[in-house]
Every structure is written in structure tokens, then in C-alpha cells.
Amino acid sequence: MTEIRKDPFTEQWIITGTEKEQEFFTSLASQEKTEWKVCPFCPGNEKVSGKEIFALRTPGTTADTPGWEVRVIVSKQAALQIETDPDRRPEGMYDLMSNVGAHEVIIETPEHVKNLSNLPVEQINKVFSTYQSRMRDLEGDRRFKYALIFKNQRKSSKYRLCHAHSQLVALPITPKTIKDELHHAREYYSYKDRCLYCDVITQELRETKRVVEENDGYIAVTPFASRFPFEVWIMPKKHNCDFLKESPESLVNLAKIMKNSLLRIEKVLDDPPLNFMLHSAPYMREREGYWATIKDDYHWHIEITPQVLELSGFEVGTGSQIQPLLPEVAAQLLREIKL
């Protein structure tokens, strides 16, 4: 039975029990063995991919048929179930809850292309608009405290589903990674009465050596203490804690800088596996106390992390990365790419 358990040592919540013992060992044995002959995400295969939750569609077309521009379905690998309740409870000294949540797949284009960067800016803009629509809809469910958008982009392979898509997971908790960001942002704001992220943006624009690209609304930088080679963060220049408050006009500039940043990484590293994660404020609702200053001290952003190094025992044991390439060098190499 799938459960969400709290690690008492780190305060991380862990989703566990998603597979039975035999299923786990069968999946290990069959990894990279299933060749995809029909892509379930391509138009015409809507019945194969699953029931449509949301879509941007050509007028006159109906759900679960061709005619869509961006399509959202329930993930078939979902470990979280929207039909249940949190049922948070103790087990002796431990804390756990039911696997309540939402896990959705955003099919980013009807075209059978692998990467988000393969799409025109107009289509990427529609993807970001869909992110907002789904996050807003799930905000209405008071069981959920946080929604994370993320992408797992991998190398081309006949064993992988090479059709551009990203994912959304809504959770009954705020992840510790986000809580840590909120805590540090709040401490900085309490001390300086300024947003930490805004100060970083100001310094990066002044020094320019870690700036990969900027436009009217956004900046892409290699972080001062990058965890991964060619890690890139995209941040709005105008202070905003909540991705949902970005205007349709602003999303156009976001789509432009996202496409270019991904293209630069793909050209320098020959289309590496990568992840990106969209970090925004938790669902606010009528929160008080700790959460009251989020609108002033937090700043939403996207983190792009190429996966070109394996973790060693040092990284796993300490949580600190050994990152061989200075971020200033990475930024220069990315800037020099001709788009």
C-alpha cells in the first residue's frame, strides 16, 4: 500500500510502497527492454494515453480526439491518488499519511518531437499557460498545499517515449526543499528588508559574468554556487513570489528565454539528459504567521539541471556537490552558442 512517510532525521516526506515486491524486481529486469512502436501521446492515440483532464483545442473538436494543441492527462505511473483523503496519523514516534495527491502529464505538442526547445515560442507559451491553468484548478482543492511542475528530459532512444511532455504533482504537504528556500528568503528579508532573489538579480546584471541571457522580463544565470555543470536558473526581473500571477504578456518573454536556455545547454552538451523544476509559492489561501511575508520575500523561478555527472558517496553523504566547472566558465560557453 502506497503511503507518504516523514523522515524524522531530515523532515523530508517520502512516497513509498508504490510497487509490490514482485513488481519491483520485474521492473528492474525489464528496464530499457520495451520498444515503443506506437506513441500514445500522438494525435489519434488519445484513447491509449488516457482520459483528458484539460486541453487547449481547436474550436469544434471534442475531448479525447485529435484537434488539441496542449493536452493534460492523469499519469499512468501516478503514485498519488486524488480520490483519497490525507488521513495524517502517527505510528508510534513516526508520522505518515495516505498517498493523496494529483499526478498529471502535460503533453506539450501534438508533434512527435522530443524536447521543449524543438517547439516554436508560441507553442512554449501555450505550455506555460497550461501550467497556470492546471495549478489554478488544483488550488481549489484544499487538501493540496503545493504544486510542482517538472520535466525529465532524456536521450533519444527507441525504448523511450520521445514525445515532449512535462509533469505536475500536487501534494498535501509543502516539500522541504521549498520550505528551506522560503526560510532562507524570509531570514534575508528580515535582516535587509529586501528580497534575496532580487538582490541576486541586481548583482548578476551588474557583473554580467554569470548571465547567460536576459530579455525585458527575465534573466537566465548560472548560479554562483552551481550544483551541476551548466545549471541555469531563470528568474523574473520584476519581483513576484507566485508563477500564477505572471501575465499572458509576460509568459511570452518567459517562453523565449526558456527556449534559448535549453537550446544553449543542448548544443554545448550534445542534448544531455536534464531536469527542470518550477519553484513557486505554496498555495496561499488564508495563511498567516510564517507565510504572511511570502509575497515580499520569496521569488518564483525555474531551475534547469543537466544530468552529466553521477553522484558519488561524498555528494550523497554530505548533500554538498563537487562541481568541476566554474559557473562563470559555463555561462561564457553558453553565451557563445549561436542560436
N, C-alpha and C positions, 0 to 999 in steps of 0.2 A: 504494500500500500504506500502510495506516494505521500510524503509529509514534508513540511518545512520546519527544520530544526535550527535552534540557535546555538552557535558555538560559544560556550561560556568563557573561553580564553580570548577570543577576538571580537565577540559580539556580532560576528557575521551570521547571516541566515543562510542555511544550506538546504537546497532542494535534494531530497534523497529518496530512494526506493522507486525510481521511475521504471525499472525493469526487474522482472523476476530473474532468479539465478540462471536458469537455462537460457532465457532470452539474452542475458548479458554475454554469456560465453558464445552463443550463436552469432551475435552481432560482432564480436571480436573476430571470429573466424571468417566472417563474410565481408569484412571491410574491403572496399575498393573492388568488389567482385561483380556487382550488378551493373551491367551496361544499359544505359538509357537509350531505348530505341524510339520512344515517343516522349516528347517533352510535355508534361502535364500543365505547364504554365503557358503554352502557346494557344492562341485563339483556335477554337474548335474542340479543345480538350477540357472545357470548363467542368464537365461532369466528372472528369477524372481527378482534377485538382481539389475540388471540394466546393461547398456552398459559399456563395458570395455574401460577404458582410457589407461591403461598401464598394463602389466603383465610380470613377469618372467615365461617363459613357456618351456616345453619340446619341442625340435625341432620337427616340423611337425604338431603340434597342432595349431588350429586356435582360434581367439578371440571369447569370449562368449561360449566356450566349456570347458570341463574338460581338464586337462593336464597342469594346471598352478601351480606355487609354491607360488607366491605372486601376488595378483590381486588388481587393483585400479579401483574404480567406482565413479560416481558422487553420493553424498549423497542425499537420498530421502527426508531428512529433511533440505536441504540446504536453508538458509535464504538469501544467496548471489547468484547473477546471473552473470555468465561470459559473457552473451550476451549484457549487457548494458554498458553505459559509466558513469563515476563518477558524472558528472553534479553537481559539488560543487557550492553551491549558498547560499545567505543569506535569512533569513526570519525575517525581522526586525533586531534585535540585534543578532539573533541566526544563527548558521551555520548548514547546513545539506548537504547530498549528496545522490545519488541513491545507491541502495544496490548492487553495483558492487563487484565482488569477485569470488573466486573459493572455493568450499567445497567438498573435496574428502574423500572417505573411503578407507583405506588400509587394505584389508583382509590378515592377516599375515600368514595364513597357510590354506591348503585345509583340514587339520584335524579339527574335531569338538572338539576343546579344548578351555577353557575359557581364560586362562592367557598367556601372552607372556612368562612367566617363564616356562611354560609347554613345550616349544619348545627347541630343541637342539640348541647349539651355532651357528651351521652352518645356521640354518633357521633364527635365530635372525639377523645374519649378512646380510642375504638377505633382511630382512625387512629394516635395516638401509641403505642398498644400494638403495632400492626402494625410501626411503625418499629423498636421494640425487638426484635421477633421476627426481622425480616429482618437487622438489624445483628448480632444474636447468631449467626444462622445463618452469615453470611458471615465472622464472626470465626474460624470453624473452618477457613477456607481460609487457610493460612499464606502464600500469595502476596500477600495483601492486608494493607496496613498502615493503611489509613484508609477510613472510610465516611462520605460526606457526604449528608445529607438536604437537599433544596432544593425550592422551588416557584417557578415562573414564572407569575404570575397576570396576565392581560391584559384589556383592554377587551372587552366583548361584541361579537361580530361573526359574521355568517353564514359567514365564512371561517375562523373559529377553532373549535377543539373546546372548547366551553364546558361541560365536564363536570369537576367538581372532581377534581384529581389532583395529586400531587407525585411527586418522583423520588428515587431512591437510586443513588449511584455509589460503587462500591468500587474502590480504587486500589492499585497496587503501591508507591506512594510516599506520604509524608505531604506534603500541599500546603504550599508556602512560607508562605501566609497563616497556616496553623495553626502551622507551625514558629515564625513570628515571634511569634504570641500566646504560645506555650509559652516562648519565650526571654525575653520581657518579664516574664511571670509568674514565671519562675524567678529572674530578676535581682531583682525586687521582693521576693520571698520570702527570697532570700539576704541582702538588706540589712535587712529589717524583721522577718523571721520571721513574716510574716502574708501571707494571700492578698490579692493586688491586688484581685480582684473583690469579696471580702468587705468590704474597706475602702471600695470604691466604694459598695456597697450600704448600708453603715453611714452614710456621709456623705449619700447621696441621701435616705435615710429621715429623717435629722436635718434637712436643709434643705428637703425636700419640693418645691422649685420645679421640679424636672425629673421628678418622679414622675407617671406617667400613671395608674397603678392599682397596688394591691397586694392580696394575699389571704394566707391563712395560710401558703402555701408559696412564693409567687413575687412578684416585683416587676417592673413594666414601667416603663422610664425612657427619656427622650430623652437620649442620651449627651452629656456635657459638650462634647465636640468632635464633634458630629454631622457626618457626611459628606454627608447628604442631608436636605432638608426633611422633617420628620416621621418621621425614622428612629427606630425604637423597638427597644430590647433587652429581652428577657425573661430573667431570671436566677432560679435557685432561691435562696431566702434561706439555706437550710442548705448549708454547703459540700459540694460534690460535683463531682469532675472528670469524671464519666462518666455520660452520659444513661442508659446501660443499668442503672445502679444505682438509678434512681428507682423507687419502689414503685408498685403499681397505685393505691393511695390518693392518692399524690402527683400522679399523672397527671391525676386529676380536677380538681385546682386548676390545673394547667397548661392543661388544655382550657378552663377558664373564662376565664383571663386572656388566653389566645391569641385566643379568640373575641371578647372585648371589645376587645382592642387592634386587631384587624383591622377590627372594626366602626367604631371611632372614626376610624381612618385613612380608611376608605371613605366615611364621612359627611362628614368635613372636606374631602376632596379629590375627592368625587364619583366614587368607585370607580376609583382610579387603577391603572395597571399597577404591580405591585410584585413583589419577590422576598422570600423568607425563606430563611435558611440555618441549619441546626442545627450548631453547632460543639461537638464533644465530644472527649474524649481519644482519641488514636490507639489502635489495638488494643494492649493492654499485653503480654500473654503473659509471657515470661520476660525482659523487658528490664531492663537495668542501666544504670549510668552516668548519662548525661544524663536518661534517662527515669525514674530512680528516684524523683524528688520530685514527679512529676506529680500524684499523689493529694493532695499537700499544697498545691501552688502553683497548679494550674490549676482552672478553674471553668467547667463547660459552660454554654452559653447559646444563645439564638435571636436572630438579627439580622433585623429586618424593615426593608426599604429600599424605600420608594416611588420610582418612577422618573418624576419630574415635571420634571426638568431634563436637557438634553443636555450631554454632556461637551464642554468647549472645549479648545483647544490647551494652555491652562495646566494643566488637570487631567491631560491625557494626558502632557504633557511633564514635570510635576513630581511627579505622584502625590498632590498636595495638592488638596483640594476648595475651591472658592469656594461657600459655602453661605449663601444670602441671609437665612435666618430663624434667629434665636437659638433654641436648643433650649428655653429657658425659656418663650418665647412659644408654641412648638409644643406643649409639654406642657400649658400652660394651655388652649389651644384644644381639645386632645384631651380633657382632663378635663371640659370644659364640655359635651361632647356628651351628650345624653340617650339612653340605651340602652333 
